[in-house]
Amino acid sequence: MGFSEKMRESLGAEGARVRVQAPEGAVSRGDTTSVAVEIEGGTRAATIDALIVRIVEADRHWIRDDDGVRIEEHEAQSLGERKGLTAGWDRHPVLEQRVEVGHTVEPQGRHAVTIEIPVPADCKATAPFCSHTLNVQADIKGQIDPAGNVRITVA
């Protein structure tokens, strides 16, 4: 095996891939939603120990261009215009859970999993200034852990 092949293998270029299907419609805070996840095998077998599931919330804030002062979204909304402001985003997980899988996906094979995700009651609703991403990462020994992301709407 040459250097290039070793690098591709070590970086996971030929490893498994994760595909996540977003729930249909908005998910309600405090409820549980089902999410379909498909793991697609690469060029060698992959033993999936678990899926790490995260809901990441992103909140917008603003930075004043002339002095770098941070302005929170509720303050920026009271301004007549936002000229001279640059948007920024703070991201933090509102949910992280581990779902045990214990399945080996053969090369070029597929494995589908449906997981139940509790949407925290204390997260914010999706709005132009607040977005949510569902991140699913596969814990696979011997490979860089692949992940899939989809946007979700929280009501």
C-alpha distance (Angstrom), angle and dihedral (degrees) to the residues before:
residue distance angle dihedral
M1 . . .
G2 3.79 . .
F3 3.80 128.2 .
S4 3.83 93.6 -97.9
E5 3.79 92.8 52.4
K6 3.81 91.5 47.8
M7 3.82 91.0 50.6
R8 3.81 93.4 48.7
E9 3.79 91.2 48.4
S10 3.81 94.3 46.5
L11 3.82 91.3 49.0
G12 3.79 92.5 49.7
A13 3.80 95.6 -116.6
E14 3.79 90.3 142.5
G15 3.80 97.7 34.6
A16 3.78 133.4 105.4
R17 3.81 123.0 -58.9
V18 3.80 129.9 -144.5
R19 3.80 122.8 -142.1
V20 3.79 120.1 -171.2
Q21 3.80 125.2 -164.5
A22 3.79 113.8 -149.9
P23 3.80 117.9 -127.5
E24 3.80 113.4 -100.4
G25 3.78 112.4 -101.9
A26 3.77 126.9 -14.2
V27 3.79 122.6 -29.4
S28 3.79 117.2 -138.0
R29 3.77 123.5 -125.4
G30 3.79 110.7 -107.4
D31 3.83 93.1 22.3
T32 3.80 131.5 102.6
T33 3.80 122.0 -118.3
S34 3.80 132.7 -166.4
V35 3.79 120.2 -126.1
A36 3.80 127.3 -169.3
V37 3.81 115.5 -138.8
E38 3.79 125.4 -175.3
I39 3.79 123.6 -165.3
E40 3.79 112.9 -157.6
G41 3.81 116.7 -159.7
G42 3.79 122.2 -125.0
T43 3.78 128.1 -153.9
R44 3.80 95.1 -53.2
A45 3.80 137.2 33.7
A46 3.81 115.9 -78.4
T47 3.80 123.5 -158.4
I48 3.79 108.0 -150.2
D49 3.78 108.9 -153.5
A50 3.81 96.0 178.8
L51 3.78 147.5 -27.1
I52 3.80 118.2 -116.4
V53 3.80 108.6 -149.5
R54 3.80 123.2 -162.5
I55 3.77 134.8 176.8
V56 3.81 106.7 -155.0
E57 3.79 119.5 -162.0
A58 3.82 119.4 -155.0
D59 3.82 118.8 -160.9
R60 3.80 122.2 -167.4
H61 3.79 123.6 -130.7
W62 3.80 131.7 167.5
I63 3.82 134.7 -125.7
R64 3.79 119.6 -150.8
D65 3.82 107.0 -126.4
D66 3.81 97.8 -144.7
D67 3.84 99.2 53.1
G68 3.83 107.0 8.4
V69 3.80 94.3 -118.7
R70 3.80 114.9 158.3
I71 3.80 116.2 -123.4
E72 3.80 119.5 -166.1
E73 3.80 119.3 -130.5
H74 3.82 95.3 -108.6
E75 3.82 89.9 54.3
A76 3.82 92.6 46.9
Q77 3.81 91.2 51.7
S78 3.80 90.1 60.9
L79 3.82 91.4 56.5
G80 3.79 117.8 96.6
E81 3.80 92.3 -130.8
R82 3.78 136.2 -0.6
K83 3.78 97.7 -133.2
G84 3.80 110.1 146.4
L85 3.80 93.4 24.1
T86 3.81 127.6 112.0
A87 3.81 120.5 -155.9
G88 3.79 121.2 -125.3
W89 3.80 132.8 178.8
D90 3.81 132.3 -138.3
R91 3.81 113.0 -155.1
H92 3.79 125.5 -163.8
P93 3.80 134.5 159.1
V94 3.81 115.0 -108.5
L95 3.82 91.7 -177.2
E96 3.79 134.6 24.3
Q97 3.79 122.5 172.1
R98 3.79 136.8 161.4
V99 3.81 118.7 -134.0
E100 3.81 113.7 -164.5
V101 3.83 113.5 -133.4
G102 3.82 109.7 164.3
H103 3.82 96.2 -172.9
T104 3.80 133.0 132.0
V105 3.80 117.6 -137.9
E106 3.78 112.4 -154.4
P107 3.83 121.3 -137.3
Q108 3.82 109.3 -68.3
G109 3.83 88.7 0.3
R110 3.80 127.5 127.6
H111 3.77 134.4 -137.6
A112 3.81 122.9 -170.7
V113 3.79 123.1 -156.5
T114 3.79 129.7 -178.3
I115 3.78 113.3 -153.3
E116 3.78 131.4 -169.8
I117 3.79 114.4 -133.7
P118 3.81 123.3 -166.9
V119 3.81 109.4 -142.5
P120 3.83 107.8 -142.7
A121 3.79 114.2 -114.7
D122 3.81 91.5 -141.0
C123 3.82 97.8 57.5
K124 3.79 119.1 104.3
A125 3.79 125.2 -104.1
T126 3.80 116.8 -103.2
A127 3.81 111.7 -96.2
P128 3.82 137.3 151.9
F129 3.82 87.2 -83.0
C130 3.83 97.5 41.4
S131 3.82 126.3 50.2
H132 3.80 134.7 176.0
T133 3.80 130.9 -145.8
L134 3.78 126.2 -167.2
N135 3.81 109.5 -144.7
V136 3.82 120.7 -169.3
Q137 3.80 117.4 -174.3
A138 3.81 123.6 -174.4
D139 3.81 117.1 -137.6
I140 3.83 102.5 -140.3
K141 3.79 121.8 167.8
G142 3.80 114.9 -130.1
Q143 3.82 95.3 16.7
I144 3.76 136.2 78.0
D145 3.80 103.2 -95.6
P146 3.81 108.0 -105.8
A147 3.79 120.2 -142.6
G148 3.78 138.5 -166.2
N149 3.81 127.5 -155.1
V150 3.79 133.8 -162.2
R151 3.78 132.7 172.5
I152 3.78 115.9 -115.8
T153 3.78 131.2 -167.9
V154 3.81 116.5 -131.3
A155 3.80 117.6 -159.8
